[in-house]
């Protein structure tokens, strides 16, 4: 099996503002923010070249998924 990356995930400080930047500023295709009905579930996916996707999560939500405090992620 050859290693490959299919999703690149970023934690962002403001999900709505970051959605606007990647969608409106860079023109990346997206269905917008999904998963808002779930606590800590809001995410936006963007289709990049090939099968690569960019996912953006609010920093607090990605910290929750990792079982870490947000303050422990600064500078990582």
mmCIF file as gemmi writes it, N, C-alpha and C atoms, coordinates in Angstrom:
data_model
loop_
_atom_site.group_PDB
_atom_site.id
_atom_site.type_symbol
_atom_site.label_atom_id
_atom_site.label_alt_id
_atom_site.label_comp_id
_atom_site.label_asym_id
_atom_site.label_entity_id
_atom_site.label_seq_id
_atom_site.pdbx_PDB_ins_code
_atom_site.Cartn_x
_atom_site.Cartn_y
_atom_site.Cartn_z
_atom_site.occupancy
_atom_site.B_iso_or_equiv
_atom_site.pdbx_formal_charge
_atom_site.auth_seq_id
_atom_site.auth_asym_id
_atom_site.pdbx_PDB_model_num
ATOM 1 N N . UNK Axp A 1 ? 0.831 -1.171 0 1 0 ? 1 A 1
ATOM 2 C CA . UNK Axp A 1 ? 0 0 0 1 0 ? 1 A 1
ATOM 3 C C . UNK Axp A 1 ? 0.883 1.244 0 1 0 ? 1 A 1
ATOM 4 N N . UNK Axp A 2 ? 0.611 2.149 -0.895 1 0 ? 2 A 1
ATOM 5 C CA . UNK Axp A 2 ? 1.36 3.396 -0.955 1 0 ? 2 A 1
ATOM 6 C C . UNK Axp A 2 ? 0.717 4.418 -0.038 1 0 ? 2 A 1
ATOM 7 N N . UNK Axp A 3 ? 1.526 5.118 0.759 1 0 ? 3 A 1
ATOM 8 C CA . UNK Axp A 3 ? 0.961 6.161 1.624 1 0 ? 3 A 1
ATOM 9 C C . UNK Axp A 3 ? 0.447 7.33 0.791 1 0 ? 3 A 1
ATOM 10 N N . UNK Axp A 4 ? -0.663 7.894 1.239 1 0 ? 4 A 1
ATOM 11 C CA . UNK Axp A 4 ? -1.198 9.067 0.567 1 0 ? 4 A 1
ATOM 12 C C . UNK Axp A 4 ? -2.023 9.875 1.559 1 0 ? 4 A 1
ATOM 13 N N . UNK Axp A 5 ? -2.201 11.12 1.267 1 0 ? 5 A 1
ATOM 14 C CA . UNK Axp A 5 ? -3.018 12.006 2.089 1 0 ? 5 A 1
ATOM 15 C C . UNK Axp A 5 ? -4.302 12.283 1.319 1 0 ? 5 A 1
ATOM 16 N N . UNK Axp A 6 ? -5.441 12.078 1.989 1 0 ? 6 A 1
ATOM 17 C CA . UNK Axp A 6 ? -6.71 12.346 1.315 1 0 ? 6 A 1
ATOM 18 C C . UNK Axp A 6 ? -7.45 13.527 1.939 1 0 ? 6 A 1
ATOM 19 N N . UNK Axp A 7 ? -7.178 13.823 3.225 1 0 ? 7 A 1
ATOM 20 C CA . UNK Axp A 7 ? -7.811 14.961 3.893 1 0 ? 7 A 1
ATOM 21 C C . UNK Axp A 7 ? -6.762 15.7 4.708 1 0 ? 7 A 1
ATOM 22 N N . UNK Axp A 8 ? -6.695 16.986 4.514 1 0 ? 8 A 1
ATOM 23 C CA . UNK Axp A 8 ? -5.828 17.865 5.29 1 0 ? 8 A 1
ATOM 24 C C . UNK Axp A 8 ? -6.736 18.676 6.203 1 0 ? 8 A 1
ATOM 25 N N . UNK Axp A 9 ? -6.566 18.556 7.517 1 0 ? 9 A 1
ATOM 26 C CA . UNK Axp A 9 ? -7.454 19.205 8.479 1 0 ? 9 A 1
ATOM 27 C C . UNK Axp A 9 ? -6.746 20.357 9.176 1 0 ? 9 A 1
ATOM 28 N N . UNK Axp A 10 ? -7.423 21.502 9.235 1 0 ? 10 A 1
ATOM 29 C CA . UNK Axp A 10 ? -6.898 22.678 9.92 1 0 ? 10 A 1
ATOM 30 C C . UNK Axp A 10 ? -7.861 23.104 11.016 1 0 ? 10 A 1
ATOM 31 N N . UNK Axp A 11 ? -7.334 23.478 12.162 1 0 ? 11 A 1
ATOM 32 C CA . UNK Axp A 11 ? -8.125 24.105 13.212 1 0 ? 11 A 1
ATOM 33 C C . UNK Axp A 11 ? -8.06 25.607 13.017 1 0 ? 11 A 1
ATOM 34 N N . UNK Axp A 12 ? -9.214 26.267 12.966 1 0 ? 12 A 1
ATOM 35 C CA . UNK Axp A 12 ? -9.265 27.705 12.69 1 0 ? 12 A 1
ATOM 36 C C . UNK Axp A 12 ? -9.918 28.434 13.861 1 0 ? 12 A 1
ATOM 37 N N . UNK Axp A 13 ? -9.561 29.685 14.05 1 0 ? 13 A 1
ATOM 38 C CA . UNK Axp A 13 ? -10.108 30.449 15.171 1 0 ? 13 A 1
ATOM 39 C C . UNK Axp A 13 ? -11.549 30.892 14.93 1 0 ? 13 A 1
ATOM 40 N N . UNK Axp A 14 ? -11.938 31.071 13.672 1 0 ? 14 A 1
ATOM 41 C CA . UNK Axp A 14 ? -13.301 31.494 13.347 1 0 ? 14 A 1
ATOM 42 C C . UNK Axp A 14 ? -13.754 30.721 12.111 1 0 ? 14 A 1
ATOM 43 N N . UNK Axp A 15 ? -14.639 29.762 12.301 1 0 ? 15 A 1
ATOM 44 C CA . UNK Axp A 15 ? -15.047 28.875 11.211 1 0 ? 15 A 1
ATOM 45 C C . UNK Axp A 15 ? -15.756 29.632 10.087 1 0 ? 15 A 1
ATOM 46 N N . UNK Axp A 16 ? -16.673 30.53 10.414 1 0 ? 16 A 1
ATOM 47 C CA . UNK Axp A 16 ? -17.413 31.26 9.378 1 0 ? 16 A 1
ATOM 48 C C . UNK Axp A 16 ? -16.504 32.178 8.579 1 0 ? 16 A 1
ATOM 49 N N . UNK Axp A 17 ? -15.603 32.856 9.265 1 0 ? 17 A 1
ATOM 50 C CA . UNK Axp A 17 ? -14.675 33.76 8.573 1 0 ? 17 A 1
ATOM 51 C C . UNK Axp A 17 ? -13.707 32.96 7.689 1 0 ? 17 A 1
ATOM 52 N N . UNK Axp A 18 ? -13.259 31.816 8.19 1 0 ? 18 A 1
ATOM 53 C CA . UNK Axp A 18 ? -12.354 30.978 7.41 1 0 ? 18 A 1
ATOM 54 C C . UNK Axp A 18 ? -13.067 30.372 6.202 1 0 ? 18 A 1
ATOM 55 N N . UNK Axp A 19 ? -14.335 29.988 6.372 1 0 ? 19 A 1
ATOM 56 C CA . UNK Axp A 19 ? -15.13 29.503 5.246 1 0 ? 19 A 1
ATOM 57 C C . UNK Axp A 19 ? -15.184 30.56 4.155 1 0 ? 19 A 1
ATOM 58 N N . UNK Axp A 20 ? -15.455 31.783 4.546 1 0 ? 20 A 1
ATOM 59 C CA . UNK Axp A 20 ? -15.511 32.88 3.584 1 0 ? 20 A 1
ATOM 60 C C . UNK Axp A 20 ? -14.177 33.068 2.865 1 0 ? 20 A 1
ATOM 61 N N . UNK Axp A 21 ? -13.073 32.981 3.585 1 0 ? 21 A 1
ATOM 62 C CA . UNK Axp A 21 ? -11.749 33.144 2.983 1 0 ? 21 A 1
ATOM 63 C C . UNK Axp A 21 ? -11.477 32.077 1.932 1 0 ? 21 A 1
ATOM 64 N N . UNK Axp A 22 ? -11.672 30.82 2.293 1 0 ? 22 A 1
ATOM 65 C CA . UNK Axp A 22 ? -11.357 29.732 1.366 1 0 ? 22 A 1
ATOM 66 C C . UNK Axp A 22 ? -12.357 29.648 0.215 1 0 ? 22 A 1
ATOM 67 N N . UNK Axp A 23 ? -13.633 29.9 0.487 1 0 ? 23 A 1
ATOM 68 C CA . UNK Axp A 23 ? -14.666 29.822 -0.551 1 0 ? 23 A 1
ATOM 69 C C . UNK Axp A 23 ? -14.678 31.061 -1.43 1 0 ? 23 A 1
ATOM 70 N N . UNK Axp A 24 ? -14.836 32.232 -0.795 1 0 ? 24 A 1
ATOM 71 C CA . UNK Axp A 24 ? -14.996 33.472 -1.55 1 0 ? 24 A 1
ATOM 72 C C . UNK Axp A 24 ? -13.665 34.075 -1.991 1 0 ? 24 A 1
ATOM 73 N N . UNK Axp A 25 ? -12.664 34.008 -1.124 1 0 ? 25 A 1
ATOM 74 C CA . UNK Axp A 25 ? -11.366 34.594 -1.438 1 0 ? 25 A 1
ATOM 75 C C . UNK Axp A 25 ? -10.535 33.741 -2.391 1 0 ? 25 A 1
ATOM 76 N N . UNK Axp A 26 ? -10.478 32.425 -2.111 1 0 ? 26 A 1
ATOM 77 C CA . UNK Axp A 26 ? -9.659 31.537 -2.947 1 0 ? 26 A 1
ATOM 78 C C . UNK Axp A 26 ? -10.466 30.779 -3.992 1 0 ? 26 A 1
ATOM 79 N N . UNK Axp A 27 ? -11.787 30.818 -3.872 1 0 ? 27 A 1
ATOM 80 C CA . UNK Axp A 27 ? -12.642 30.164 -4.865 1 0 ? 27 A 1
ATOM 81 C C . UNK Axp A 27 ? -12.696 28.647 -4.755 1 0 ? 27 A 1
ATOM 82 N N . UNK Axp A 28 ? -12.414 28.097 -3.584 1 0 ? 28 A 1
ATOM 83 C CA . UNK Axp A 28 ? -12.451 26.643 -3.43 1 0 ? 28 A 1
ATOM 84 C C . UNK Axp A 28 ? -13.901 26.162 -3.306 1 0 ? 28 A 1
ATOM 85 N N . UNK Axp A 29 ? -14.252 25.106 -4.031 1 0 ? 29 A 1
ATOM 86 C CA . UNK Axp A 29 ? -15.631 24.606 -3.98 1 0 ? 29 A 1
ATOM 87 C C . UNK Axp A 29 ? -15.943 23.93 -2.644 1 0 ? 29 A 1
ATOM 88 N N . UNK Axp A 30 ? -17.161 24.182 -2.124 1 0 ? 30 A 1
ATOM 89 C CA . UNK Axp A 30 ? -17.587 23.634 -0.842 1 0 ? 30 A 1
ATOM 90 C C . UNK Axp A 30 ? -19.106 23.605 -0.771 1 0 ? 30 A 1
ATOM 91 N N . UNK Axp A 31 ? -19.62 22.771 0.094 1 0 ? 31 A 1
ATOM 92 C CA . UNK Axp A 31 ? -21.057 22.76 0.391 1 0 ? 31 A 1
ATOM 93 C C . UNK Axp A 31 ? -21.336 23.614 1.621 1 0 ? 31 A 1
ATOM 94 N N . UNK Axp A 32 ? -20.315 24.28 2.151 1 0 ? 32 A 1
ATOM 95 C CA . UNK Axp A 32 ? -20.47 25.129 3.327 1 0 ? 32 A 1
ATOM 96 C C . UNK Axp A 32 ? -20.247 24.345 4.604 1 0 ? 32 A 1
ATOM 97 N N . UNK Axp A 33 ? -20.687 24.926 5.7 1 0 ? 33 A 1
ATOM 98 C CA . UNK Axp A 33 ? -20.51 24.304 7.016 1 0 ? 33 A 1
ATOM 99 C C . UNK Axp A 33 ? -21.568 23.224 7.197 1 0 ? 33 A 1
ATOM 100 N N . UNK Axp A 34 ? -21.116 22.044 7.533 1 0 ? 34 A 1
ATOM 101 C CA . UNK Axp A 34 ? -22.026 20.929 7.797 1 0 ? 34 A 1
ATOM 102 C C . UNK Axp A 34 ? -21.795 20.44 9.227 1 0 ? 34 A 1
ATOM 103 N N . UNK Axp A 35 ? -22.708 19.65 9.736 1 0 ? 35 A 1
ATOM 104 C CA . UNK Axp A 35 ? -22.548 19.051 11.058 1 0 ? 35 A 1
ATOM 105 C C . UNK Axp A 35 ? -22.855 19.962 12.222 1 0 ? 35 A 1
ATOM 106 N N . UNK Axp A 36 ? -23.481 21.102 11.96 1 0 ? 36 A 1
ATOM 107 C CA . UNK Axp A 36 ? -23.762 22.051 13.031 1 0 ? 36 A 1
ATOM 108 C C . UNK Axp A 36 ? -24.795 21.529 14.026 1 0 ? 36 A 1
ATOM 109 N N . UNK Axp A 37 ? -25.537 20.497 13.646 1 0 ? 37 A 1
ATOM 110 C CA . UNK Axp A 37 ? -26.534 19.931 14.554 1 0 ? 37 A 1
ATOM 111 C C . UNK Axp A 37 ? -25.896 19.081 15.656 1 0 ? 37 A 1
ATOM 112 N N . UNK Axp A 38 ? -24.601 18.824 15.534 1 0 ? 38 A 1
ATOM 113 C CA . UNK Axp A 38 ? -23.88 18.027 16.524 1 0 ? 38 A 1
ATOM 114 C C . UNK Axp A 38 ? -22.949 18.92 17.334 1 0 ? 38 A 1
ATOM 115 N N . UNK Axp A 39 ? -22.892 18.699 18.635 1 0 ? 39 A 1
ATOM 116 C CA . UNK Axp A 39 ? -21.951 19.446 19.45 1 0 ? 39 A 1
ATOM 117 C C . UNK Axp A 39 ? -20.533 19.094 19.008 1 0 ? 39 A 1
ATOM 118 N N . UNK Axp A 40 ? -19.736 20.079 18.746 1 0 ? 40 A 1
ATOM 119 C CA . UNK Axp A 40 ? -18.348 19.919 18.285 1 0 ? 40 A 1
ATOM 120 C C . UNK Axp A 40 ? -18.254 19.299 16.893 1 0 ? 40 A 1
ATOM 121 N N . UNK Axp A 41 ? -19.326 19.342 16.086 1 0 ? 41 A 1
ATOM 122 C CA . UNK Axp A 41 ? -19.317 18.658 14.799 1 0 ? 41 A 1
ATOM 123 C C . UNK Axp A 41 ? -19.219 19.544 13.574 1 0 ? 41 A 1
ATOM 124 N N . UNK Axp A 42 ? -19.294 20.85 13.728 1 0 ? 42 A 1
ATOM 125 C CA . UNK Axp A 42 ? -19.294 21.746 12.578 1 0 ? 42 A 1
ATOM 126 C C . UNK Axp A 42 ? -17.95 21.692 11.85 1 0 ? 42 A 1
ATOM 127 N N . UNK Axp A 43 ? -18.02 21.517 10.535 1 0 ? 43 A 1
ATOM 128 C CA . UNK Axp A 43 ? -16.83 21.413 9.691 1 0 ? 43 A 1
ATOM 129 C C . UNK Axp A 43 ? -17.188 21.869 8.286 1 0 ? 43 A 1
ATOM 130 N N . UNK Axp A 44 ? -16.221 22.364 7.576 1 0 ? 44 A 1
ATOM 131 C CA . UNK Axp A 44 ? -16.398 22.676 6.158 1 0 ? 44 A 1
ATOM 132 C C . UNK Axp A 44 ? -15.318 21.931 5.381 1 0 ? 44 A 1
ATOM 133 N N . UNK Axp A 45 ? -15.73 21.297 4.295 1 0 ? 45 A 1
ATOM 134 C CA . UNK Axp A 45 ? -14.811 20.577 3.42 1 0 ? 45 A 1
ATOM 135 C C . UNK Axp A 45 ? -14.684 21.315 2.095 1 0 ? 45 A 1
ATOM 136 N N . UNK Axp A 46 ? -13.492 21.313 1.546 1 0 ? 46 A 1
ATOM 137 C CA . UNK Axp A 46 ? -13.219 21.929 0.254 1 0 ? 46 A 1
ATOM 138 C C . UNK Axp A 46 ? -12.55 20.895 -0.637 1 0 ? 46 A 1
ATOM 139 N N . UNK Axp A 47 ? -12.985 20.825 -1.877 1 0 ? 47 A 1
ATOM 140 C CA . UNK Axp A 47 ? -12.38 19.913 -2.837 1 0 ? 47 A 1
ATOM 141 C C . UNK Axp A 47 ? -11.145 20.563 -3.437 1 0 ? 47 A 1
ATOM 142 N N . UNK Axp A 48 ? -10.03 19.876 -3.33 1 0 ? 48 A 1
ATOM 143 C CA . UNK Axp A 48 ? -8.78 20.334 -3.928 1 0 ? 48 A 1
ATOM 144 C C . UNK Axp A 48 ? -8.482 19.45 -5.137 1 0 ? 48 A 1
ATOM 145 N N . UNK Axp A 49 ? -7.29 19.508 -5.672 1 0 ? 49 A 1
ATOM 146 C CA . UNK Axp A 49 ? -6.961 18.707 -6.845 1 0 ? 49 A 1
ATOM 147 C C . UNK Axp A 49 ? -6.936 17.215 -6.526 1 0 ? 49 A 1
ATOM 148 N N . UNK Axp A 50 ? -7.27 16.415 -7.52 1 0 ? 50 A 1
ATOM 149 C CA . UNK Axp A 50 ? -7.3 14.973 -7.333 1 0 ? 50 A 1
ATOM 150 C C . UNK Axp A 50 ? -8.362 14.589 -6.324 1 0 ? 50 A 1
ATOM 151 N N . UNK Axp A 51 ? -8.024 13.718 -5.431 1 0 ? 51 A 1
ATOM 152 C CA . UNK Axp A 51 ? -8.955 13.271 -4.382 1 0 ? 51 A 1
ATOM 153 C C . UNK Axp A 51 ? -8.69 13.961 -3.056 1 0 ? 51 A 1
ATOM 154 N N . UNK Axp A 52 ? -7.872 15.01 -3.047 1 0 ? 52 A 1
ATOM 155 C CA . UNK Axp A 52 ? -7.504 15.696 -1.816 1 0 ? 52 A 1
ATOM 156 C C . UNK Axp A 52 ? -8.605 16.655 -1.369 1 0 ? 52 A 1
ATOM 157 N N . UNK Axp A 53 ? -8.892 16.65 -0.066 1 0 ? 53 A 1
ATOM 158 C CA . UNK Axp A 53 ? -9.871 17.561 0.518 1 0 ? 53 A 1
ATOM 159 C C . UNK Axp A 53 ? -9.213 18.341 1.642 1 0 ? 53 A 1
ATOM 160 N N . UNK Axp A 54 ? -9.658 19.581 1.811 1 0 ? 54 A 1
ATOM 161 C CA . UNK Axp A 54 ? -9.263 20.409 2.935 1 0 ? 54 A 1
ATOM 162 C C . UNK Axp A 54 ? -10.46 20.47 3.874 1 0 ? 54 A 1
ATOM 163 N N . UNK Axp A 55 ? -10.243 20.218 5.16 1 0 ? 55 A 1
ATOM 164 C CA . UNK Axp A 55 ? -11.296 20.309 6.17 1 0 ? 55 A 1
ATOM 165 C C . UNK Axp A 55 ? -10.893 21.378 7.172 1 0 ? 55 A 1
ATOM 166 N N . UNK Axp A 56 ? -11.836 22.258 7.508 1 0 ? 56 A 1
ATOM 167 C CA . UNK Axp A 56 ? -11.565 23.25 8.549 1 0 ? 56 A 1
ATOM 168 C C . UNK Axp A 56 ? -12.563 23.05 9.69 1 0 ? 56 A 1
ATOM 169 N N . UNK Axp A 57 ? -12.03 23.011 10.905 1 0 ? 57 A 1
ATOM 170 C CA . UNK Axp A 57 ? -12.797 22.874 12.135 1 0 ? 57 A 1
ATOM 171 C C . UNK Axp A 57 ? -12.471 24.066 13.019 1 0 ? 57 A 1
ATOM 172 N N . UNK Axp A 58 ? -13.41 24.466 13.864 1 0 ? 58 A 1
ATOM 173 C CA . UNK Axp A 58 ? -13.098 25.457 14.896 1 0 ? 58 A 1
ATOM 174 C C . UNK Axp A 58 ? -12.053 24.842 15.824 1 0 ? 58 A 1
ATOM 175 N N . UNK Axp A 59 ? -11.104 25.625 16.264 1 0 ? 59 A 1
ATOM 176 C CA . UNK Axp A 59 ? -10.022 25.113 17.109 1 0 ? 59 A 1
ATOM 177 C C . UNK Axp A 59 ? -10.548 24.411 18.356 1 0 ? 59 A 1
ATOM 178 N N . UNK Axp A 60 ? -11.591 24.969 18.976 1 0 ? 60 A 1
ATOM 179 C CA . UNK Axp A 60 ? -12.157 24.355 20.171 1 0 ? 60 A 1
ATOM 180 C C . UNK Axp A 60 ? -12.724 22.972 19.89 1 0 ? 60 A 1
ATOM 181 N N . UNK Axp A 61 ? -13.318 22.79 18.718 1 0 ? 61 A 1
ATOM 182 C CA . UNK Axp A 61 ? -13.892 21.492 18.361 1 0 ? 61 A 1
ATOM 183 C C . UNK Axp A 61 ? -12.814 20.458 18.063 1 0 ? 61 A 1
ATOM 184 N N . UNK Axp A 62 ? -11.773 20.869 17.4 1 0 ? 62 A 1
ATOM 185 C CA . UNK Axp A 62 ? -10.698 19.908 17.097 1 0 ? 62 A 1
ATOM 186 C C . UNK Axp A 62 ? -9.951 19.545 18.38 1 0 ? 62 A 1
ATOM 187 N N . UNK Axp A 63 ? -9.828 20.505 19.295 1 0 ? 63 A 1
ATOM 188 C CA . UNK Axp A 63 ? -9.203 20.204 20.594 1 0 ? 63 A 1
ATOM 189 C C . UNK Axp A 63 ? -10.063 19.195 21.356 1 0 ? 63 A 1
ATOM 190 N N . UNK Axp A 64 ? -11.378 19.366 21.302 1 0 ? 64 A 1
ATOM 191 C CA . UNK Axp A 64 ? -12.289 18.42 21.962 1 0 ? 64 A 1
ATOM 192 C C . UNK Axp A 64 ? -12.124 17.023 21.378 1 0 ? 64 A 1
ATOM 193 N N . UNK Axp A 65 ? -12.059 16.918 20.063 1 0 ? 65 A 1
ATOM 194 C CA . UNK Axp A 65 ? -11.875 15.617 19.411 1 0 ? 65 A 1
ATOM 195 C C . UNK Axp A 65 ? -10.573 14.941 19.832 1 0 ? 65 A 1
ATOM 196 N N . UNK Axp A 66 ? -9.559 15.762 20.098 1 0 ? 66 A 1
ATOM 197 C CA . UNK Axp A 66 ? -8.261 15.23 20.501 1 0 ? 66 A 1
ATOM 198 C C . UNK Axp A 66 ? -8.18 14.964 22.001 1 0 ? 66 A 1
ATOM 199 N N . UNK Axp A 67 ? -9.208 15.403 22.745 1 0 ? 67 A 1
ATOM 200 C CA . UNK Axp A 67 ? -9.173 15.238 24.19 1 0 ? 67 A 1
ATOM 201 C C . UNK Axp A 67 ? -8.172 16.153 24.861 1 0 ? 67 A 1
ATOM 202 N N . UNK Axp A 68 ? -7.947 17.309 24.258 1 0 ? 68 A 1
ATOM 203 C CA . UNK Axp A 68 ? -6.969 18.27 24.786 1 0 ? 68 A 1
ATOM 204 C C . UNK Axp A 68 ? -7.651 19.592 25.062 1 0 ? 68 A 1
ATOM 205 N N . UNK Axp A 69 ? -7.042 20.384 25.921 1 0 ? 69 A 1
ATOM 206 C CA . UNK Axp A 69 ? -7.519 21.742 26.147 1 0 ? 69 A 1
ATOM 207 C C . UNK Axp A 69 ? -6.992 22.614 25.021 1 0 ? 69 A 1
ATOM 208 N N . UNK Axp A 70 ? -7.795 23.567 24.609 1 0 ? 70 A 1
ATOM 209 C CA . UNK Axp A 70 ? -7.379 24.471 23.524 1 0 ? 70 A 1
ATOM 210 C C . UNK Axp A 70 ? -6.074 25.157 23.857 1 0 ? 70 A 1
ATOM 211 N N . UNK Axp A 71 ? -5.882 25.584 25.081 1 0 ? 71 A 1
ATOM 212 C CA . UNK Axp A 71 ? -4.655 26.29 25.449 1 0 ? 71 A 1
ATOM 213 C C . UNK Axp A 71 ? -3.426 25.397 25.28 1 0 ? 71 A 1
ATOM 214 N N . UNK Axp A 72 ? -3.61 24.074 25.371 1 0 ? 72 A 1
ATOM 215 C CA . UNK Axp A 72 ? -2.499 23.15 25.186 1 0 ? 72 A 1
ATOM 216 C C . UNK Axp A 72 ? -2.095 22.957 23.745 1 0 ? 72 A 1
ATOM 217 N N . UNK Axp A 73 ? -2.879 23.502 22.8 1 0 ? 73 A 1
ATOM 218 C CA . UNK Axp A 73 ? -2.586 23.332 21.379 1 0 ? 73 A 1
ATOM 219 C C . UNK Axp A 73 ? -1.885 24.541 20.77 1 0 ? 73 A 1
ATOM 220 N N . UNK Axp A 74 ? -1.842 25.621 21.47 1 0 ? 74 A 1
ATOM 221 C CA . UNK Axp A 74 ? -1.226 26.826 20.912 1 0 ? 74 A 1
ATOM 222 C C . UNK Axp A 74 ? 0.249 26.569 20.59 1 0 ? 74 A 1
ATOM 223 N N . UNK Axp A 75 ? 0.648 26.992 19.422 1 0 ? 75 A 1
ATOM 224 C CA . UNK Axp A 75 ? 2.036 26.859 19.024 1 0 ? 75 A 1
ATOM 225 C C . UNK Axp A 75 ? 2.413 25.46 18.545 1 0 ? 75 A 1
ATOM 226 N N . UNK Axp A 76 ? 1.425 24.598 18.36 1 0 ? 76 A 1
ATOM 227 C CA . UNK Axp A 76 ? 1.721 23.232 17.891 1 0 ? 76 A 1
ATOM 228 C C . UNK Axp A 76 ? 1.643 23.204 16.394 1 0 ? 76 A 1
